[in-house]
Amino acid sequence: MLKALIACVWLAGSTCGAMAQAASVVFLNPGTSTETFWVSYAQFMQAAAKDLGLDLRVRYSERDAHNTLIHAREALQGSERPDYLVLVNEEYVAPQILRMAQGSGVKLMIVNSALTPDQVQWLDARTDVSWIGSLVADDDRAGYLMLTDLLRQHGPIAPDETLDLLAFSGVKNTPAAQRREQGLRQALAEHPQVHLRQLVYGEWSRERALEQATQLFKRYPQTVLVWSANDEMALGTMHALQDSERVPGKDVLFSAVNSSPGILKARLDGRLTTLVAGHFTLGGWAMVLINDDAKGVDIGAYGGRDRQLALFQLIDTAQAQRLSGPMPSVDFRALSAVGKPKSYRYPFSLQLLLR
């Protein structure tokens, strides 16, 4: 009886110990708690964390950089510090967070919007910030793909013909928005018959883009192409065109980034001509890297510390239909580098959800 009791107590202690060993993670989500992209992004992270046995907490900034800094201070200087902090360099908040992290012992990872070269230089000179790496998508490719596919959908352009284009970028001081613009300008350089009439910053907002597009369609009535750096702005611009009694997908061709239910429906019903998606998976892949780091894996040996993943791809109607259904399950544990040979490379890709 005594032996059984001792065994029971030992087993309970072991179980508690195993639970205590679960790595804790805080994600500073820059979006709102009702914003489709950032909510689905966090849900994919939570699915990964659950599969990997990580303790993940998500803190939404509600699109306010000040809130992000408050949450960062609580995580890095509070009494219950996590093992890892995941952040996005939205509105260039990273430098202030890096300074808060000095001597905290919390390991940092950045996703989606990377550090600028100057910020990297500052970080490299520090020895009191525990930085495990960054994980970003190929945003320049997203911007490039959108315009080139819009032109493919439009069809041949006569030698003396020009096409008017409007572009809606996100928040100006956000690396992801800037890189999508770079991709757009690369495509424009390759297609001089396309005239960019105006690029405005819709701040990722449907309402803001609706207001801007309402005025721009009046100013540039010959517009036939609209490039938008996210789904919300694309939906706003399509609404503006419909209010002018023209038909999205027929009178004007639209493009967008992301895979929210609303934009997938627009792709399926033909209002949206071109859709690019894939980067909502970044947070989930970051959980795999954090899991491996917590288990003592040198994740840099499996592809480098700072990674740009080729995640963006054009979404056809069949893929849009697939993404419109229940979220496909992913075996995140199978993606781990634990026990893998040095030649192993993390196979992070949207195809893991589309197959």
DOMAR-855025 format. One line per 3 residues: number of its first residue (from 0); their letters; for each residue x, y, z of C-alpha. Coordinates in nm, 2 decimals. Example, Ala and Ser with C-alpha at 12.3 -4.5 7.8 and 13.67 -1.06 7.14 Angstrom:
// DOMAR-855025
0) as) 1.23,-0.45,0.78  1.37,-0.11,0.71
// end
This chain:
// DOMAR-855025
0) mlk) 0.00,0.00,0.00  0.28,0.24,0.10  0.48,0.15,-0.22
3) ali) 0.17,0.22,-0.43  0.12,0.55,-0.26  0.48,0.65,-0.31
6) acv) 0.46,0.54,-0.68  0.14,0.75,-0.72  0.31,1.05,-0.57
9) wla) 0.62,1.00,-0.78  0.40,0.97,-1.09  0.21,1.28,-1.01
12) gst) 0.53,1.47,-0.95  0.67,1.35,-1.28  0.35,1.46,-1.46
15) cga) 0.37,1.81,-1.30  0.74,1.83,-1.39  0.66,1.74,-1.75
18) maq) 0.39,2.01,-1.76  0.63,2.26,-1.61  0.89,2.19,-1.88
21) aas) 0.65,2.30,-2.15  0.81,2.60,-2.32  0.60,2.92,-2.28
24) vvf) 0.55,3.16,-2.56  0.38,3.50,-2.59  0.29,3.63,-2.93
27) lnp) 0.25,4.01,-2.97  -0.02,4.01,-3.24  -0.03,4.36,-3.41
30) gts) -0.38,4.31,-3.54  -0.72,4.34,-3.38  -0.90,4.06,-3.21
33) tet) -1.17,4.08,-3.48  -0.94,4.11,-3.78  -0.98,3.80,-3.99
36) fwv) -0.62,3.77,-4.11  -0.46,3.81,-3.76  -0.72,3.59,-3.59
39) sya) -0.67,3.31,-3.84  -0.29,3.36,-3.81  -0.32,3.31,-3.43
42) qfm) -0.54,3.01,-3.47  -0.29,2.84,-3.69  -0.02,2.92,-3.43
45) qaa) -0.24,2.77,-3.15  -0.29,2.46,-3.35  0.09,2.42,-3.39
48) akd) 0.15,2.50,-3.02  -0.11,2.24,-2.91  0.04,1.97,-3.14
51) lgl) 0.39,2.05,-3.01  0.31,2.09,-2.65  0.39,2.46,-2.62
54) dlr) 0.21,2.70,-2.39  0.11,2.99,-2.62  -0.06,3.32,-2.52
57) vry) -0.17,3.57,-2.78  -0.18,3.94,-2.70  -0.36,4.16,-2.95
60) ser) -0.25,4.52,-2.99  -0.58,4.62,-3.16  -0.37,4.80,-3.43
63) dah) -0.21,5.03,-3.17  0.17,5.02,-3.14  0.15,5.16,-2.79
66) ntl) -0.04,4.86,-2.68  0.22,4.64,-2.84  0.49,4.80,-2.62
69) iha) 0.28,4.77,-2.31  0.23,4.40,-2.37  0.60,4.36,-2.45
72) rea) 0.70,4.53,-2.12  0.47,4.30,-1.92  0.62,4.00,-2.09
75) lqg) 0.98,4.10,-2.06  0.99,4.28,-1.73  0.70,4.13,-1.54
78) ser) 0.70,3.86,-1.28  0.59,3.58,-1.51  0.82,3.60,-1.80
81) pdy) 0.77,3.36,-2.09  1.05,3.15,-2.24  1.00,3.30,-2.58
84) lvl) 0.85,3.62,-2.72  0.73,3.64,-3.08  0.69,3.98,-3.24
87) vne) 0.61,4.16,-3.56  0.81,4.47,-3.67  0.49,4.65,-3.75
90) eyv) 0.54,5.03,-3.74  0.91,4.96,-3.65  0.83,4.86,-3.28
93) apq) 1.11,4.61,-3.28  1.40,4.84,-3.16  1.21,4.94,-2.85
96) ilr) 1.12,4.58,-2.77  1.48,4.47,-2.82  1.60,4.73,-2.57
99) maq) 1.33,4.61,-2.32  1.46,4.25,-2.37  1.82,4.33,-2.26
102) gsg) 1.91,4.10,-1.98  1.56,3.96,-1.95  1.66,3.60,-2.04
105) vkl) 1.36,3.58,-2.28  1.43,3.45,-2.62  1.30,3.65,-2.91
108) miv) 1.18,3.56,-3.26  1.04,3.80,-3.52  0.78,3.70,-3.78
111) nsa) 0.63,3.86,-4.09  0.80,4.20,-4.09  1.18,4.17,-4.05
114) ltp) 1.43,4.40,-3.89  1.59,4.67,-4.11  1.96,4.65,-4.18
117) dqv) 2.03,4.92,-3.92  1.83,4.73,-3.66  2.02,4.41,-3.74
120) qwl) 2.35,4.59,-3.70  2.24,4.72,-3.36  2.13,4.37,-3.26
123) dar) 2.45,4.21,-3.37  2.65,4.44,-3.14  2.45,4.32,-2.83
126) tdv) 2.54,4.03,-2.62  2.25,4.07,-2.37  1.96,4.01,-2.61
129) swi) 1.87,3.64,-2.67  1.77,3.64,-3.04  1.70,3.31,-3.21
132) gsl) 1.60,3.44,-3.55  1.34,3.57,-3.79  1.08,3.41,-4.02
135) vad) 0.94,3.62,-4.30  0.76,3.56,-4.63  0.87,3.66,-4.98
138) ddr) 0.65,3.98,-4.98  0.83,4.13,-5.28  0.72,3.82,-5.48
141) agy) 0.36,3.87,-5.36  0.36,4.23,-5.50  0.52,4.11,-5.83
144) lml) 0.29,3.82,-5.88  -0.03,4.03,-5.84  0.05,4.27,-6.12
147) tdl) 0.19,4.01,-6.36  -0.11,3.78,-6.31  -0.35,4.08,-6.35
150) lrq) -0.18,4.14,-6.69  -0.20,3.77,-6.78  -0.57,3.78,-6.70
153) hgp) -0.62,4.10,-6.90  -0.47,3.95,-7.21  -0.25,4.10,-7.49
156) iap) -0.19,4.48,-7.49  -0.17,4.65,-7.83  0.16,4.83,-7.90
159) det) -0.01,5.17,-7.88  -0.23,5.08,-7.58  -0.17,5.18,-7.21
162) ldl) -0.34,5.05,-6.90  -0.42,5.27,-6.60  -0.34,5.11,-6.26
165) laf) -0.43,5.22,-5.90  -0.24,5.07,-5.61  -0.34,5.04,-5.24
168) sgv) -0.05,4.97,-5.00  -0.07,4.91,-4.63  0.09,5.10,-4.34
171) knt) 0.38,5.31,-4.49  0.64,5.23,-4.22  0.59,4.85,-4.22
174) paa) 0.86,4.63,-4.39  0.60,4.39,-4.54  0.41,4.67,-4.71
177) qrr) 0.73,4.82,-4.84  0.85,4.49,-4.99  0.52,4.43,-5.16
180) eqg) 0.55,4.78,-5.32  0.90,4.68,-5.44  0.76,4.38,-5.61
183) lrq) 0.50,4.60,-5.77  0.76,4.84,-5.90  0.97,4.55,-6.04
186) ala) 0.67,4.44,-6.24  0.60,4.79,-6.35  0.95,4.82,-6.48
189) ehp) 0.90,4.51,-6.69  0.57,4.64,-6.83  0.61,5.01,-6.93
192) qvh) 0.26,5.01,-7.09  0.11,5.00,-6.74  0.07,5.35,-6.59
195) lrq) 0.06,5.37,-6.22  -0.17,5.67,-6.17  -0.15,5.67,-5.79
198) lvy) -0.03,5.47,-5.50  -0.20,5.54,-5.17  -0.17,5.39,-4.82
201) gew) -0.50,5.23,-4.71  -0.35,5.12,-4.38  -0.48,4.76,-4.43
204) sre) -0.84,4.90,-4.38  -1.15,4.82,-4.59  -1.31,5.15,-4.48
207) ral) -1.01,5.36,-4.56  -0.96,5.20,-4.90  -1.33,5.24,-4.98
210) eqa) -1.30,5.62,-4.91  -0.98,5.65,-5.12  -1.10,5.44,-5.41
213) tql) -1.43,5.63,-5.43  -1.23,5.95,-5.51  -0.97,5.78,-5.72
216) fkr) -1.21,5.61,-5.95  -1.36,5.96,-6.02  -1.02,6.11,-6.07
219) ypq) -0.90,5.83,-6.30  -1.21,5.69,-6.48  -1.00,5.49,-6.72
222) tvl) -0.86,5.27,-6.45  -0.87,4.90,-6.55  -0.63,4.74,-6.29
225) vws) -0.63,4.77,-5.91  -0.35,4.63,-5.70  -0.41,4.59,-5.32
228) and) -0.16,4.48,-5.06  -0.42,4.29,-4.86  -0.78,4.15,-4.87
231) ema) -0.95,4.42,-4.67  -0.84,4.70,-4.89  -0.93,4.49,-5.20
234) lgt) -1.28,4.44,-5.07  -1.31,4.81,-5.00  -1.20,4.91,-5.35
237) mha) -1.44,4.66,-5.51  -1.72,4.81,-5.31  -1.63,5.15,-5.43
240) lqd) -1.64,5.04,-5.80  -1.98,4.87,-5.75  -2.11,5.20,-5.61
243) ser) -2.01,5.36,-5.94  -2.23,5.10,-6.12  -1.93,4.92,-6.27
246) vpg) -1.86,4.55,-6.22  -1.55,4.41,-6.05  -1.38,4.14,-6.25
249) kdv) -1.53,4.27,-6.57  -1.49,4.65,-6.60  -1.19,4.65,-6.37
252) lfs) -0.96,4.37,-6.26  -0.86,4.34,-5.89  -0.59,4.17,-5.70
255) avn) -0.54,4.09,-5.33  -0.32,3.92,-5.07  -0.46,3.69,-4.79
258) ssp) -0.71,3.41,-4.77  -1.00,3.54,-4.55  -1.35,3.39,-4.62
261) gil) -1.46,3.72,-4.79  -1.18,3.74,-5.03  -1.19,3.37,-5.11
264) kar) -1.56,3.41,-5.20  -1.47,3.71,-5.42  -1.21,3.49,-5.60
267) ldg) -1.47,3.21,-5.64  -1.75,3.43,-5.78  -1.51,3.61,-6.02
270) rlt) -1.51,3.96,-5.87  -1.15,3.92,-5.77  -0.92,3.83,-6.06
273) tlv) -0.60,3.75,-5.88  -0.53,3.62,-5.53  -0.20,3.56,-5.36
276) agh) -0.18,3.39,-5.02  0.04,3.17,-4.79  0.20,3.39,-4.52
279) ftl) -0.08,3.34,-4.26  0.11,3.01,-4.19  0.43,3.19,-4.07
282) ggw) 0.33,3.19,-3.70  0.27,2.81,-3.71  0.61,2.75,-3.87
285) amv) 0.77,2.97,-3.60  0.62,2.74,-3.34  0.81,2.45,-3.49
288) lin) 1.14,2.64,-3.47  1.07,2.74,-3.11  0.99,2.38,-3.02
291) dda) 1.32,2.27,-3.17  1.52,2.54,-3.00  1.36,2.45,-2.66
294) kgv) 1.47,2.09,-2.72  1.83,2.20,-2.78  1.83,2.18,-3.16
297) dig) 2.06,2.43,-3.33  1.79,2.56,-3.57  2.05,2.77,-3.75
300) ayg) 2.22,2.45,-3.87  1.90,2.35,-4.06  1.87,2.65,-4.29
303) grd) 2.00,2.96,-4.11  1.89,3.19,-3.83  1.71,3.44,-4.04
306) rql) 1.48,3.29,-4.30  1.28,3.42,-4.59  1.03,3.15,-4.70
309) alf) 0.88,3.12,-5.05  0.53,3.10,-4.91  0.33,3.32,-5.15
312) qli) 0.16,3.16,-5.44  -0.13,3.24,-5.67  -0.46,3.08,-5.56
315) dta) -0.68,2.93,-5.83  -1.05,2.86,-5.79  -0.99,2.50,-5.68
318) qaq) -0.74,2.61,-5.41  -0.97,2.89,-5.30  -1.25,2.63,-5.26
321) rls) -1.01,2.41,-5.05  -0.91,2.70,-4.83  -1.27,2.80,-4.78
324) gpm) -1.34,2.47,-4.60  -1.23,2.35,-4.25  -0.86,2.42,-4.17
327) psv) -0.67,2.11,-4.29  -0.47,1.94,-4.01  -0.10,1.96,-4.02
330) dfr) 0.14,1.72,-3.83  0.36,1.99,-3.69  0.57,1.73,-3.49
333) als) 0.67,1.56,-3.81  0.82,1.89,-3.93  1.06,1.91,-3.64
336) avg) 1.43,1.87,-3.70  1.47,1.66,-3.38  1.65,1.34,-3.48
339) kpk) 1.68,1.45,-3.84  2.01,1.45,-4.03  2.20,1.78,-4.08
342) syr) 2.09,1.78,-4.45  1.73,1.82,-4.34  1.55,2.14,-4.43
345) ypf) 1.22,2.25,-4.28  0.96,2.20,-4.56  0.74,2.49,-4.47
348) slq) 0.49,2.56,-4.74  0.13,2.64,-4.81  0.12,2.31,-5.00
351) lll) 0.11,2.13,-4.66  -0.24,2.26,-4.63  -0.35,2.22,-4.99
354) r) -0.25,1.86,-5.06
// end
